[in-house]
Amino acid sequence: MRHIACSSRAPRLVLALLALAPFLDACEEHPRSPMRPPNVVLICLDTVRADHLGVHGYVRATTPTLDALAARALVFDSTSSCAGWTKPSVASFLTGTHPCQHGVYGGNARVGSTEMTDALPARALTLAEVFEQHGYRTGAFVHNAHLRVGNGFDQGFGDYEQGQMDARALRWRGLDWLDQGSKSEQPFFLYLHFLDAHWPYPAPEQWLTRFASAEVIARFRGHESKALYAAINDGTYVMSTDDRAALEALYDGALAYLDSELGRFLAGLELRGLEESTIVCVIADHGEEFGEHGRVGHGHGLFENLLHVPWILHVPGRAPARNSVPVSLIDLFPTLLSAARLPRPDGLDGIDRLAEGNVRRALLAEHKSSDRYTQTLRVENEKLQRSFRAPPGLERVEIVLPIALGSRWEAEFEVVGDELVATQLKPRDEAPEEPLELKGPIADVSASEFRLAGIRVRYNGDSKLQVDTGTSGPTLANGLVVKVRGPILDGALYAERIKFYAPDEEPLLELRARVEKLEYSQGSGSLTLGAFTLRITPDTHLKDMELPSENRPLAREQLAALLAGGGASFAAANGFESERRLYDLSRDPGELAAQELPPGSVLEASLDELGAALIGRRIFGTADQHDLGDEARAELEALGYGGDQR
């Protein structure tokens, strides 16, 4: 062992410690001064719903480690996140401020022709910075591309690492970091952010099949599941009861794996003699939907299954307890400082839940998409959900095609002179590295080549001929419609496969390939698929995708004006569209039946007042955004993020 634990917790060790007394001064790597502040470990479980933990009554044995920790900790039974997805939520609990104050709403949103991301402003005071100011050694190991270095979340951390780490790798990185500072006199603040309960569930097979067979959960796994997720969220596929059961079983298996690795991490703390000197706080940033409201995943709304998260706080020496008062993750900042016996900075909105555990107040959550701002205010079991959509022409920001570089698209096109002109564009849920495919009628057939849309196609005896019943193959002839699949070499398409179509096949020209370049402005531009560039015109149809029919973007500055102007009154005076829904969570915990909001609602007036007060202390500005970048974009797309909602 690298660490000899010199603990007095177990009475049966007293005689052994006395026998070792002559050697303890030389080996004590974790000095225990009564004046030394406690260590703090903050663990965030990305995408973990509170109601899938045993401590919150879940029927499956998903979280024995967390349940055991909760049995000797303070458990907040009704904790609400400030947002329904990672980036604004983490920004909120790391700063003790709401999204309308720190401004971190967007993860990968189109702004003009650029894909932008919001960054946590340098002016923000983070939890890590406060611990650092009080002499703590600070470190973070996180797995979520939204929390990359450069997005502001690393402020205050002496060591910060974001990467592709599953739970096993991440807990080892955390323990290694503790070992590296084992001789330090400093207390430590360690932040660990696990992503294993997030699609595509990077857990070992034996854990993913813990609650259902591989066959049952197969449709929700891997690359193929992206199309199913999209179909569910687009409303083109309605989940069955079996679908939901399969998805929840897969999720629960990933959660059980995560819990097992947390058990190993906590055992590592104990082996290093740190258990009695370390505060352990476990939370989640948001939850997950399994079709309860017709959608799966997160980042699209503010229902309770997205907002209700666990909060387990173990403070050595503090008696275990349960707190049923509705609390917010905004309260995490002052509560952790209180647990560590550190003073509270000025300007925090959160409540110290160790000192004022029974204080009740309204809970605010927010979500912003490209053209809509949604907020909820919960007072006990009464919950108001309100959204505002920007009026036309509020700000002139050009609508751009939602085509990501590196994705695979299909184009129907015409040959006009020397140009290929796209008549229709369609996204393809296929691996981008798949070979180029070109379809259409052929001409100038010879023994080794032919032309398709004016492009030379080379073939030989190694070219695979795909012939179905009713087609014209396998003999090539002018006018036949074929699809050629293969690479581009020296300006020619080399046919690895030639698929023949029936004689009555419509002779449309189609090209399917990876997006290499997009230039688009004022309704026209060009798109490069593989090695071919197509012209885009105002008549080009975008199939299976929606473009806004009106130019209605809602920038953060307009959102600030909306809140500062009083919310509802400003919206009415400036042409905003608005929607209001009222839920009674005591009678309708699933939020399935919204009620009419009565005129002159006290709840709505309270929301207007709160929004105006918070936006008056905002710290974000136009400079707190930057280009997402290709590397971050690719990593986010691998996790299913896309579009302008996150």
N, C-alpha and C positions, 0 to 999 in steps of 0.2 A: 504493500500500500504506500502511496505517496504521502498520505496524511494519517497521522496518529491523532485520534479524537480524544481530547482531554476533557471529557464531560463528566459532570457530577450528577446527571439525571438519574442513572440507575444505581440504587443503593448497593446492589450486589457487586459493583465494580470498585467499591471503596477500598477493599483490601488490596486488590490488584494495583490500584493507583498508588497506594502508599508504598507498595513494594517497588514501584517504578519511579518514585519521587526523585532519586538522584539524577535520573535521566530526562525528566520532563522539561527542564529549562532548555535543554539542547534541542528537543524535538518539537516543542510547542509551536505549531505553524498557524494557529488561530487564537491569538491572545484574547482573553475574555475580561475585559475591563468593564466594570459596572457603568462607567461613564461613556463607554463607546456606543454610538448610535447603532441600532439594529441594521442588519443587511435587509435588502428588499428584492424580491423576485416578482416581477409582473409577467403573467402568462396570458396571452390572448389566443383563444381558440377560434380561428376564422370560420365563420359560417355555422356556428353551433347554436341550435335552438335550446332554450332552457328546458322545454318539455320532453327532450330526448335524453335527459340525465336521470339516473336513479334517484338522486336527492330531490328531484322535483316530481317524483311519482311515476317515472316511466317504467313500463312492465318488463322490458328487455334489460338484460344485464350488460348494458353498454359501457358503464362508467364506474366500475368498482373502486378504482383509485380515487376519483373525484368524490365519490360517495363517502369513502373513508376519511378523506381530508375534510369534507363538509361536517362530518360528525364531531370534529374537534375544532370547528371554526365558526365564524359569524357568516351566516348565509342570508343574503337578501333575496327573498322569494319573488319580488315583483320589480325587477330591474329593467329599465327601458333604455335602449340605445337612442342616440340622437339622429340616426340615419339608418337606411336599410341596406347599406353596402359599406365596403371597407374604408375607402379613402376619407370621406367626411367623418365617419365614426371614429377612426383612430386619431384623426386630427383633433377631434373634440375631447376625447378622454386624455390625450397627452397634453392638452393645453387648458382644459377646464373651461372651454368656450364653445359656443354653438356654431354651426356652419355659417350662419349669417354674420358671424363676427370674424371667423378666420377665413371664410371665402372658399374653402376647398370643397367644391361641388363637382367639378368635372375631372374625369380620368382620361378619356380619349375622345374629345369632342371636336367636331369640325368648326373652325373659325375661318371663314373665307375658304381659301384653298389649302389651308394648313391644318393638321391635326394637332390640337393643343391639349395640354394638361395643366390643371391648377396645382400650384405649389403652396405649401405652408409658408406664410410670410416669415422672413427673418426677424420681424418685430415680435413674433409670437414668443411667449415664454413657455417652454416645455417643462414637463415633469423632470426630464433628465437634466435640464439646465439647473433646476433648483437643487437637485441632489448633488450635482457637480459643484455648485456654489458652496455647499455645506461639506465639502471635502470627500465626497463619495467617488469611488472608481465606478465608471459607467460603461456598460456594454450592451449591445443589442444584436440578436441574430434572428432574422426574419425571413419568411418565405411568402412573398407576395410582391409582384412586380410594381404594383401601385405605390409601394413603400421604398422604391429605389433611392439610392443616394442621388441628391439633386432635387428631390421633391420636398425637401425641408424637414423630413421626419428624423433625420440624423442629428438635428440640433441638440447639443448637450451630451452626446454620446462620445466618449473617448475612443471606443471601438464600435464600429457599425458594419454589419455584413448582411447583405441581402442576396439570396441566391436560391437555386433549385435544391432545397434540402427537405427530405422527408422527415418525419418525426424522429426517427432513429438518428439520422445525421445531425439534426438540429439540437437534440438534447446532448449529444456528444460535444458539439461545438460549445454549448453553454458550460458544460462541466470542464472542458479543457480550458476555457477562459477563466473559470474559477481557480483552476490549478495554477495557471500562469501568474495569478496575483496572490497566491496563497501566503507568500511571505510579507505581503503588504500590511501595514497598520491601518489602511483605509477600510471603512465599510464599503460595501458594493451595492449598486443598483443594476440589476440584470433584467432586460426585457426580451422575452422569447415570443415569437409570433408563428404559430403552426397553421399549415394550410391543408392538412390531410383530410379534413371533412368537407373540402371544397371539390366540386367536380373538376377533373376527371378521377378523383379519389385515388391518389398514388400510394395505395397500401398493398401489402403482400396478399397474394391470392387466398391464403388460409384465413385471413381476416375478412376479406370482402365476401367470402362465401360462408361466413359464420352463421348468418341468419336466413340464408336462401341459397339455392344451388346456383352454380355458374350459368346454367341454362336459363334460369328465371331472371337473373339480373343482366344478362348479356346485352339486351337492347339499350340499356342505359350506360354502357361502358365504351370507352375509347372514342376513336374518331367518328364511328358510325352514329354515335348518340347525338352528335351535334345537329344533324338533320332532324332527329326526333324532337330534341329540345326546341329547335326553331319552329317546327310544325305545331307543337303544343302552344308556344307563346304567341304564334301568329293566329291561333284559333282554327287552323286547318286540320288539327288532330285533337280529339277529345280523349282525355285519359280515362281508362277504365279503372275499376277497383283493383284489379290485378296489377295494372301498371303502377298505381300508387304504392301498393304493397311491395312490389319489386324495388322501386326506387328508394323507399324508406329502408328496406332491408340492406340495400347496398350502402346507403348513407350510414346506417347504424354499424355496419361492419367496419367502415373507415373510422368511425368515431371510437369504436372499441379498440382498434389498433392504436389510435392516438392516445387513448387513456392508458394503455399498457406501457407506452413509452414515457408518459408522464410519471407512471409509477417508478420506472427505472431512474428518471431524473430525481425524483424526491428521495429515492433510496441513495442516490449519489450524494445528495446534500447531507443525509444522515451519516453516511460513511466518512464524510469529510469533517464531521463534527460541527456542522452548521445548522442543524435542525433547530436548536434552541435559541439561536441568535439571528434567525432569518424569518422575516415576514414573507409569506407566500400568498399572493393574490391572483386568482384565476377569474377571467372574464371572457366574454366573446364580443366581437365587434358587431355582429348582426346574426340573424337567423336564416331560414331557408323556407321556400314554399314548395309543397309537393302537390300542387294542383288544386289547393283549396279554393282559389279564386280564378281558376282557369289557366294559371301560369306556373312554371317551375323556375327554380333558381332564386335570384335576388337582384337588387338594383333597379327595381321598377315600381316600388310602392312603399307604403308605410303601414301595412297591416301588422297586427300583433305577433304573428308568427315570424315576422322579420325583425321586430323590435324587442321582443321579450328574450332577454339573454341571461345567462348565469352570472352571478357574482359571489365568489367564495373568498373570504378573507381570513386567513389564519395568522393571528398575532400571538407569538409565544407568551404563555402566561395568562392569556385572556380566555375566559370561560366561553365554551361554545354557546351559540344562540341562534334563533331564527328571527328575522325582521320581515314582517309582512307589509310594511308601509311602501307604497310605490316610490321608487327612487330612480334617479337618472345616472347614466355613466358620467355625466358632468360632475357628479359628486365624488368620483374616484380620486381626482387630483387632491382636494383638501383632505380627504379621508386617509389616503396613503401617507401624506405628510404628517398628519396627526398620529398615525400609528407609529411612525418613525420618530416622533417627538421633535418635529421640525416646525418652525413658524410658518404660518400661512402668508403667501404674498398678497399684496393688494390687488383688487380688481377681479377676483374669482367669483363666479356666479354659483358655484357648487356649494353643497352643504357638507360639513364634516359629520359623517354618519356615525362616528364613534361618540361624538359629543352631543349630537342632536338627532339621534336615530329616529325619533317619532315625529319630527317636523314634516308636515305635509304641504305639498305645493304642486302646481300644474307642471306637467311634463311636456316639453316641446320636442318635436322631431321634424326634419325637413328633407325634401328631395327636389333636385332641379334637373330637368332635361333641357333639350335645346330650346324649346319654346314654352315650357310650362314650369311653374313653381308650385310645389305641393307642401303643405305643412299640416301637422296634427297637433292638437292640444288635448291632453288627457287630464281630467280632474277626477280622481278616484276611478269609478267605473263609467264615467261619461266621457266620450271621446268625439271631438270634432275633427273632421278631415276637410280641408279646404284647398282648392287649387285655382290658380290664375293662369290664363293663357294670354300671351302678348297680343295686342291688336295689330292689324296689318300696318306696315310702314313705320313701326316704332323706331326701328333702326335699320338702315339699309345694309344688310350683310348678304352677300351673294350666296344662293343655294348651290351646293356642289354635289356632284355625284358621289354616292356612298360606296366608292370602289377603293378597296385597300390594296396597296402595292403588295405583291407576293401572293394574293389570293387567286383563285382560278375562276375564270369567267368564260361564258360562251357568247359569241356574237353572230347574229345573222347579218349578212352584208351584201352589197351590190358592188360590181366593178364599174366605176364611172371614169372613163379615160384611163389615166395611170393610177387612180386612187381606189382604195377600198373604203366604201362608205357604210358605216354601221346603221342598219335599220332597226335592230333590236339588240339589247344587252340583257344578259341573264346570269346571276351568280350560280356557280356550281359547287356543291358540297363535296369536293374531291380534293385529294392531296395535291398541293400546288406543283409538286415535282413530277406529276404524271406527264407523259409525253404529249406533245402537241397533236391535235386532231383536226383534220380539214375535211369537210363534206361538201359534195356538189357533183354536177355532171362533168364528165371528163371529155377531153378532146386531144387530138394529135397523138393517138395511141401508137406506140412502136413496141418493139420486142423488149425494151429495157426502161422505157419511160413514157409518161403522158403528161398532159397539162390539166390543172384544175384551178379555175379562177385565174388563169394566166401564170400559175406557179408551176415550175418543173417538179415532177414527182418521179423519183427513180425507184425501180423495183427489180427483184431478181428471184432466183429459186428459193432464197431464204425468207422471202416475204410470205407471211401467213395469210391465207385466203379464208375469210369467214363467210360462209354461205348458209343462209336460212331457207326454209321451205318457201317457195314462191318468189325467190329472188332470181336475178338474171345471171348470177355467176356460174362457174368461176372464170369465164372468158371475158377479158376486157374488150370493150367496144366503145366507140365514140357515142356520147349521149347518155351512157349509163350513169346512175347516181351511186357513188361509193363514198365511204369514209376512210381516210388514210390516217394512220397513227404512226408517228415516228419522229426522229430528230431532224433538225435543219443542219445541213452540212454543205459548205461552199455554195450557199444560195439555193440549194435544192432540198426538197423534202424526201428523205429516204424512208420508204415504206416498210415498217416492221410488220404491219398488219393492214390488210385491205378488206373492208366489210362491204358486201354487195347488198343493194336494196332492190325492192320489187320494181318492175317496169313502170308502175303508175306512181312511184314516189315523187312528191313535189320537188322540183329541181332547185331548192333553196341552197344558197351558199352559207355554210356555217363554219366557224373557227372556234376552237376551244383550247385555251392555253393559260398560262400564268400571266398575271398583270405585271409588266415590267416598267411601264411609265404611263402617267396620266397628266395631260395638260388640258384644262377646261376653264373657260371663262365666258360669262354672258351667254350661256346656252350652247356654245360651240367649243370644239377642241379636238384632241386626238387621244387615242388609246392604243398602247402597244401591247399586243398579246403575243407572247413568244417572240418570234422574229418579225412579226408583221404589224404595221401601224395602220389603224383604221381612223377615218375622220368621223367625228361626232357632230351631229347637227341638231337644231331644235326639234326636228322630226324623229330623232332617235328615241325609240320606246324602251323604257326600263321595265322589264318583266319581273314579276315576283318580288318587286321592291317598291317602296312608296317614297315619293318625294313630296314635300309639303306643297299643297296647292297654292299657298300664299306665302309671301316672304314675311315670316313672323318669328324671328329669333328673339330670345330673351337673354340679353347679356346680364352679367352680374351688376353692372351699374344701374340697369333698369330695375332689377330686383331690389337694389338698395333704395331706389327712389320710391318703389311701391311700398316697402315697409316703412320708410321714413314718413311717407305721406298718409299713413294711417291704415294701410291694407285695404279693407273693403271700400272705404270712401274714395281713396285714390283710384282704385280699380274702376269703380263706377263712373268717375269723372273723366277717365282717360281711355275708355273703350275696351278695357280688358274683359275677356270672357271669364266667368267664374263658376265654380261648382262647389256645393257644400253637402256634406253627408254627416249625419249624427248617428253614433252607435252607443248602445247600452251594453257594455261588456258583461254585466252581471246576467243579463238575459240572453245575450247573443255574443258569446266569447269568440266565435269564429268570424264575426263581422260579415255576416251573410245577408243581413236585412237592414239597410240604412233607413233612418227616419228623417222626416222633414225637420229642418231647423226652424224654430219659431222666430217670428220677427222680433227684433230687439234683443237678440240672444245675449245673455251675460257672458257666455262662453266665447262668442265671437268678439265681443268688445274686449275681453281679457286678452285674446290672441292679438288683436290689433295693438293694444297697449304694450304688450310684451315685445312684439316685433319692433315697434318704434324705439323702445328703450334699448334693445340689443343692438340694432343697426346703428344707433348713435355712438356705439363703442366698437365699431368694426375696425379691423386692422388690415384688411386686404385692399389691394389696389390693382391697377391695370398691369403693373410690372410683375405681379405674382402669378404669371403664366409663362409657359415656354413650350417649344416644339417637343412633341412626344418622343420622336426619334425612332428609327427603324428597329433597333434592338429591343426597346421597351414594347413597341407595338407587336412584334412577333411573340414576345413572351406573354403579353396579355391575351392575344388571340388564341394561344395554346390553352388558356384557361377559360375560353368561351366569351371573353369580353370583346365588345365591338359596338359600332354605332356611336350615337352621341348621348346615350343615357348615362353612361358612367365614364 
